[in-house]
Amino acid sequence: MTEPAIRAAAETLLDQRRQLTAGDLARLAALDDESVPALAALAHEVRLAWAGPVVEIEGILSAKTGGCPEDCHFCSQSAQFDTQVKATPFLDTDEVLAAAAETAALGATEFCLVLAVRGPDDRIMARIGDLVPLIQAETGLNVAISAGILTRDQALELAASGVHRYNHNLETSRSFFPQVVTTHSFDERFRTCGYVREAGMELCCGVLLGMGETVEQRLELIQQIRAVGPHEVPVNFLNPRPGTPLQVRRPVAALEAIRWIALFRLALPSVILRYAGGREITLRDLQAMGMTAGINALIVGNYLTTLGRAPQEDLTMLADLRMPIGSLSAAV
């Protein structure tokens, strides 16, 4: 028998076409493990009803790796930790274009350049301004950028250069953030998200689960994600990196991951909810279940400093699930 909280959520989202309240989400988060499959099934229905059947594929490229001055405790690219990731300069234009072409060949519609920096300086802004139209012209891909904290003027400049989507993750809730990052504030991230939207770019604002946050802090994070109004929400699960302060944490359990994928979909019914880092170690053979728990986008290939699974495995999974691949643009 379906739990009353799930039935009530279905009525709100599917029949009344209204969003769930914070109280509704707290009741769903408190359900026992036996209710997770029913929660996931509802999330899949909501995804189809609010966001449609299409799945968006994206490739990402670490265009400038390592040497970041920030101390994000999960990140092996921080210069403050002794990790195997060493600082490298911005990739050559030919390398970036080759990676974009490989991404396009997979059927992807989005290509994201990621830079390990606190925020872009004038030189980086100029390189981005040169690269974005080149990538668009040679591959037809939408170009996304992830280059840290922005000023309002930088957001406007990136939008004018043709950047389609800007990624700037909140990662975790305001109350837990100081346990994870001390070199910049949650408010700086929150303001950057506002500048991105003001400039007219689509906002990609993701989360990283499994850093030691509580259930209450995850629910808090959902409300803060809602507040910035993203088009896309990547869901990352901590893959503990050797040499980082969070190397001692255990990966999120598979059923817990499915629960929170579903909860983020139910909380954000129309967003692009993207499978991102950590899914391979967290879900292992249950990655298809995540696709039927509210996910409607995924990063294919490798991540920034960790390996993903072969892109063909993801394409086969989508074919098996009869999920069409295409471009998405949605808002909360």
Backbone torsions as a table, in degrees:
resi	resn	phi	psi	omega
1	MET	NA	131.3	-178.3
2	THR	-67.7	137.6	178.5
3	GLU	-59.9	142.4	178.0
4	PRO	-55.1	-36.3	-178.9
5	ALA	-64.9	-35.1	178.7
6	ILE	-72.6	-41.7	178.0
7	ARG	-61.7	-41.7	-179.8
8	ALA	-65.5	-39.3	178.8
9	ALA	-65.3	-39.0	178.6
10	ALA	-63.2	-42.1	179.7
11	GLU	-63.6	-43.9	-178.4
12	THR	-63.6	-48.1	-172.3
13	LEU	-82.5	-37.8	-173.3
14	LEU	-96.8	-37.8	-177.9
15	ASP	-89.7	-45.6	-176.4
16	GLN	-93.2	-13.9	-179.7
17	ARG	55.0	43.2	175.7
18	ARG	-116.3	155.0	177.5
19	GLN	-80.8	154.7	178.9
20	LEU	-74.8	151.0	175.2
21	THR	-85.1	169.2	175.7
22	ALA	-59.6	-37.6	178.0
23	GLY	-65.3	-41.3	176.5
24	ASP	-57.4	-45.3	-177.1
25	LEU	-67.7	-36.9	177.9
26	ALA	-63.5	-38.6	178.3
27	ARG	-66.6	-37.8	178.4
28	LEU	-69.1	-37.7	179.6
29	ALA	-66.1	-24.2	-177.7
30	ALA	-86.8	-4.4	-179.0
31	LEU	-64.0	152.2	-179.6
32	ASP	-75.6	168.6	-175.4
33	ASP	-60.4	-30.0	-178.7
34	GLU	-65.3	-20.6	-179.0
35	SER	-88.5	-6.8	-175.5
36	VAL	-61.1	-43.6	177.9
37	PRO	-58.7	-38.6	177.8
38	ALA	-68.7	-36.8	176.6
39	LEU	-63.3	-43.1	179.3
40	ALA	-65.0	-40.5	179.9
41	ALA	-62.7	-40.5	176.8
42	LEU	-64.9	-42.0	-179.6
43	ALA	-60.6	-37.5	177.8
44	HIS	-66.3	-42.7	176.5
45	GLU	-59.8	-42.7	-179.3
46	VAL	-65.7	-42.5	177.3
47	ARG	-57.5	-46.6	-179.5
48	LEU	-65.1	-39.9	-176.8
49	ALA	-72.3	-37.1	-174.3
50	TRP	-98.4	-30.6	-173.4
51	ALA	-120.4	-10.4	178.2
52	GLY	85.9	178.5	-172.5
53	PRO	-87.0	-13.1	-171.8
54	VAL	-70.8	142.3	175.5
55	VAL	-112.8	131.0	179.2
56	GLU	-99.2	133.4	178.8
57	ILE	-106.8	137.5	179.2
58	GLU	-133.4	143.7	169.4
59	GLY	-110.6	144.2	177.4
60	ILE	-121.6	152.1	-179.6
61	LEU	-135.4	127.9	173.7
62	SER	-78.7	95.1	-174.2
63	ALA	-78.8	-25.6	172.5
64	LYS	-140.8	111.1	-169.3
65	THR	-104.8	140.4	170.5
66	GLY	69.5	174.0	177.6
67	GLY	74.2	14.8	-178.6
68	CYS	-71.6	135.3	-178.3
69	PRO	-75.7	-12.8	-176.0
70	GLU	-78.9	160.9	-174.8
71	ASP	-113.6	36.5	176.9
72	CYS	-54.9	117.0	-166.0
73	HIS	-69.6	-11.5	-180.0
74	PHE	-93.9	-8.3	-163.0
75	CYS	-107.1	124.1	179.4
76	SER	-79.4	-2.4	178.0
77	GLN	-90.1	-2.2	178.5
78	SER	-71.6	133.2	177.1
79	ALA	-71.4	-9.8	-177.2
80	GLN	-85.1	-10.2	-178.2
81	PHE	-117.0	151.3	-179.5
82	ASP	-90.4	90.1	-179.0
83	THR	-121.0	176.1	179.6
84	GLN	-80.0	-7.7	-178.9
85	VAL	-87.3	118.0	-179.2
86	LYS	-107.5	155.1	-177.2
87	ALA	-67.7	133.1	174.7
88	THR	-130.7	152.7	-178.9
89	PRO	-74.5	171.3	175.9
90	PHE	-56.1	132.5	-179.5
91	LEU	-61.4	152.9	175.4
92	ASP	-66.0	156.2	-179.7
93	THR	-57.6	-42.1	-179.6
94	ASP	-62.4	-36.7	178.6
95	GLU	-67.0	-41.2	179.6
96	VAL	-65.2	-44.7	-179.0
97	LEU	-65.9	-36.8	178.0
98	ALA	-64.4	-42.6	178.7
99	ALA	-65.4	-38.6	178.0
100	ALA	-63.9	-40.9	179.4
101	ALA	-63.9	-39.8	177.1
102	GLU	-63.0	-39.4	178.8
103	THR	-64.6	-45.4	-179.8
104	ALA	-61.5	-35.9	-178.7
105	ALA	-64.6	-20.3	179.3
106	LEU	-83.0	-6.3	-176.1
107	GLY	94.5	7.7	178.9
108	ALA	-69.0	156.6	176.5
109	THR	-117.5	-9.0	-175.3
110	GLU	-130.7	139.1	179.0
111	PHE	-134.1	123.5	-174.4
112	CYS	-114.4	124.5	172.7
113	LEU	-92.5	125.8	-177.2
114	VAL	-116.2	133.1	-179.1
115	LEU	-123.7	130.7	179.7
116	ALA	-83.8	82.7	-179.4
117	VAL	-143.7	157.9	172.8
118	ARG	-65.5	-40.7	178.5
119	GLY	-171.0	162.4	-174.4
120	PRO	-78.4	137.6	171.2
121	ASP	-91.7	-176.9	-176.5
122	ASP	-61.5	-37.9	-179.0
123	ARG	-65.1	-43.5	179.2
124	ILE	-66.1	-41.7	178.2
125	MET	-59.5	-39.9	179.2
126	ALA	-66.0	-42.2	178.7
127	ARG	-62.2	-43.9	177.9
128	ILE	-61.1	-44.3	179.6
129	GLY	-59.7	-33.0	177.0
130	ASP	-76.9	-39.8	-172.1
131	LEU	-75.0	-39.7	-172.6
132	VAL	-56.7	-52.1	179.4
133	PRO	-66.2	-30.1	176.6
134	LEU	-64.4	-47.4	-180.0
135	ILE	-61.3	-45.4	-180.0
136	GLN	-61.0	-43.5	-176.6
137	ALA	-68.2	-38.1	-174.7
138	GLU	-85.6	-25.5	-173.9
139	THR	-122.2	-20.8	-174.8
140	GLY	77.0	4.8	-178.3
141	LEU	-77.1	146.9	163.8
142	ASN	-70.6	140.8	-177.3
143	VAL	-111.0	126.7	174.0
144	ALA	-109.9	154.7	-179.7
145	ILE	-130.8	142.5	171.1
146	SER	-131.9	103.9	-174.8
147	ALA	-137.2	30.9	172.1
148	GLY	82.2	-154.3	-173.2
149	ILE	-73.6	133.4	-178.1
150	LEU	-114.6	155.4	163.3
151	THR	-89.5	167.7	177.6
152	ARG	-61.3	-42.4	-179.4
153	ASP	-64.4	-38.3	177.8
154	GLN	-64.9	-39.5	177.6
155	ALA	-61.2	-43.2	178.8
156	LEU	-63.8	-39.4	179.9
157	GLU	-66.1	-41.6	178.8
158	LEU	-64.5	-41.7	178.7
159	ALA	-61.9	-41.2	-179.5
160	ALA	-66.5	-26.7	179.7
161	SER	-80.1	-8.5	177.1
162	GLY	106.0	8.8	177.6
163	VAL	-63.8	126.5	-175.6
164	HIS	-82.9	-41.6	-173.7
165	ARG	-143.2	139.6	176.7
166	TYR	-117.1	130.4	179.7
167	ASN	-97.5	125.7	172.9
168	HIS	-150.6	100.3	-173.9
169	ASN	-77.5	140.0	166.1
170	LEU	-73.8	-29.2	179.3
171	GLU	73.0	-59.0	-176.6
172	THR	-146.6	178.2	-173.5
173	SER	-73.2	160.1	178.0
174	ARG	-56.0	-41.4	-175.2
175	SER	-70.8	-27.0	-179.0
176	PHE	-96.2	-16.7	-172.2
177	PHE	-53.2	-43.6	-179.0
178	PRO	-63.7	-16.8	176.0
179	GLN	-78.9	-12.2	-173.9
180	VAL	-114.1	-35.0	-177.7
181	VAL	-137.4	133.7	177.4
182	THR	-120.2	-12.3	-174.0
183	THR	-89.5	-9.8	168.8
184	HIS	-150.8	168.3	-171.0
185	SER	-105.9	161.5	172.7
186	PHE	-58.6	-39.4	-177.9
187	ASP	-63.8	-34.5	177.0
188	GLU	-63.5	-40.3	176.9
189	ARG	-66.2	-43.6	-178.2
190	PHE	-61.3	-42.2	179.7
191	ARG	-65.0	-40.9	178.4
192	THR	-58.1	-42.4	178.3
193	CYS	-58.6	-39.8	177.7
194	GLY	-65.4	-40.4	178.5
195	TYR	-63.0	-38.7	179.8
196	VAL	-60.3	-46.4	-179.0
197	ARG	-69.6	-39.6	177.8
198	GLU	-59.4	-35.9	-177.3
199	ALA	-76.5	-10.6	177.2
200	GLY	93.9	4.5	173.5
201	MET	-82.2	155.4	170.9
202	GLU	-73.5	140.2	-179.4
203	LEU	-97.4	124.5	171.4
204	CYS	-106.4	113.1	-174.4
205	CYS	-134.3	108.4	-170.5
206	GLY	-107.1	-179.2	-177.4
207	VAL	-130.5	155.9	175.2
208	LEU	-129.1	112.5	-175.6
209	LEU	-100.9	146.4	175.5
210	GLY	104.2	18.1	-178.8
211	MET	-93.7	3.5	-178.9
212	GLY	112.4	3.7	179.5
213	GLU	-70.6	155.0	178.9
214	THR	-86.9	169.7	173.6
215	VAL	-58.6	-42.6	-179.5
216	GLU	-62.3	-36.7	179.4
217	GLN	-72.5	-31.6	173.9
218	ARG	-67.2	-39.7	176.6
219	LEU	-66.3	-37.5	174.5
220	GLU	-60.5	-44.5	179.8
221	LEU	-59.3	-40.9	178.1
222	ILE	-56.2	-44.6	-179.7
223	GLN	-66.2	-34.8	179.6
224	GLN	-73.7	-34.1	172.2
225	ILE	-63.9	-44.1	177.2
226	ARG	-56.4	-38.8	-174.5
227	ALA	-67.2	-31.0	-179.8
228	VAL	-85.0	-11.9	173.3
229	GLY	64.5	56.5	-177.1
230	PRO	-76.8	154.8	167.7
231	HIS	-81.0	-34.7	-175.0
232	GLU	-133.1	141.7	176.5
233	VAL	-129.2	101.9	172.2
234	PRO	-72.9	134.2	176.9
235	VAL	-105.0	111.0	178.1
236	ASN	-106.0	146.5	172.7
237	PHE	-118.0	136.9	-175.0
238	LEU	-58.1	125.8	169.3
239	ASN	-109.6	96.4	-169.8
240	PRO	-56.9	124.2	-175.4
241	ARG	-99.5	128.5	178.2
242	PRO	-54.9	134.8	178.3
243	GLY	93.7	-12.5	178.5
244	THR	-94.5	157.6	178.8
245	PRO	-59.2	-24.9	-178.2
246	LEU	-95.2	14.8	179.9
247	GLN	-64.1	-20.1	-176.7
248	VAL	-84.1	-9.5	-177.2
249	ARG	-76.1	148.8	175.3
250	ARG	-89.6	145.6	177.5
251	PRO	-60.8	151.9	176.0
252	VAL	-60.7	138.7	178.0
253	ALA	-69.8	151.9	-173.5
254	ALA	-59.3	-46.2	-177.7
255	LEU	-66.4	-35.8	176.6
256	GLU	-65.1	-39.3	178.0
257	ALA	-62.0	-44.0	178.2
258	ILE	-61.5	-42.3	178.6
259	ARG	-56.4	-46.4	-174.0
260	TRP	-79.3	-28.7	169.9
261	ILE	-59.0	-47.6	-179.7
262	ALA	-62.2	-42.3	-178.5
263	LEU	-65.8	-39.0	177.1
264	PHE	-65.9	-37.7	175.5
265	ARG	-64.8	-44.4	-178.0
266	LEU	-66.7	-30.9	178.4
267	ALA	-78.7	-28.4	-174.7
268	LEU	-129.6	70.4	-165.5
269	PRO	-63.9	-26.3	-173.9
270	SER	-108.8	1.9	-177.2
271	VAL	-75.6	164.1	166.0
272	ILE	-79.3	111.1	-178.7
273	LEU	-103.7	110.1	-167.4
274	ARG	-108.0	129.7	166.1
275	TYR	-60.4	127.9	179.5
276	ALA	-134.3	-145.6	-170.2
277	GLY	-62.0	145.8	174.1
278	GLY	90.3	-8.0	-176.1
279	ARG	-64.4	-31.6	-176.6
280	GLU	-67.0	-40.5	-179.0
281	ILE	-84.6	-23.9	-178.1
282	THR	-83.2	-48.0	-174.2
283	LEU	-98.0	-24.4	179.4
284	ARG	50.2	-114.4	-176.0
285	ASP	-80.4	1.1	-178.2
286	LEU	-100.8	18.1	-177.5
287	GLN	-64.2	-31.6	176.5
288	ALA	-64.9	-33.1	178.6
289	MET	-65.0	-34.9	176.1
290	GLY	-62.9	-35.7	178.2
291	MET	-66.5	-22.6	177.3
292	THR	-106.1	23.0	176.0
293	ALA	-123.9	15.9	174.6
294	GLY	123.8	-12.8	179.8
295	ILE	-70.6	138.0	174.3
296	ASN	-138.5	23.5	175.3
297	ALA	-161.1	157.1	177.3
298	LEU	-154.1	151.0	170.1
299	ILE	-86.4	128.9	178.4
300	VAL	-106.5	151.7	-179.3
301	GLY	83.6	-153.4	-174.8
302	ASN	-84.3	161.7	177.5
303	TYR	-97.4	-154.9	-173.8
304	LEU	-74.9	-49.0	-179.8
305	THR	-130.3	7.4	178.3
306	THR	-129.8	156.8	-178.0
307	LEU	-87.1	137.2	169.0
308	GLY	-93.5	-174.3	176.1
309	ARG	-87.7	169.6	-176.9
310	ALA	-60.3	135.3	-179.1
311	PRO	-53.8	-34.8	-178.3
312	GLN	-62.5	-30.3	177.0
313	GLU	-63.5	-41.7	178.1
314	ASP	-68.4	-40.3	179.0
315	LEU	-64.0	-38.7	176.6
316	THR	-65.0	-42.2	178.3
317	MET	-58.5	-45.3	-179.7
318	LEU	-66.0	-37.8	177.5
319	ALA	-65.0	-42.4	178.8
320	ASP	-61.8	-36.9	-179.9
321	LEU	-84.1	-3.5	-178.3
322	ARG	56.6	45.2	178.3
323	MET	-102.7	117.8	-178.4
324	PRO	-71.8	143.9	-180.0
325	ILE	-97.3	135.1	179.3
326	GLY	-169.2	-167.9	-179.0
327	SER	-99.9	140.8	-179.1
328	LEU	-124.3	146.6	171.4
329	SER	-149.5	110.8	-174.1
330	ALA	-138.4	163.8	177.3
331	ALA	-133.0	159.2	-179.1
332	VAL	-59.7	NA	NA
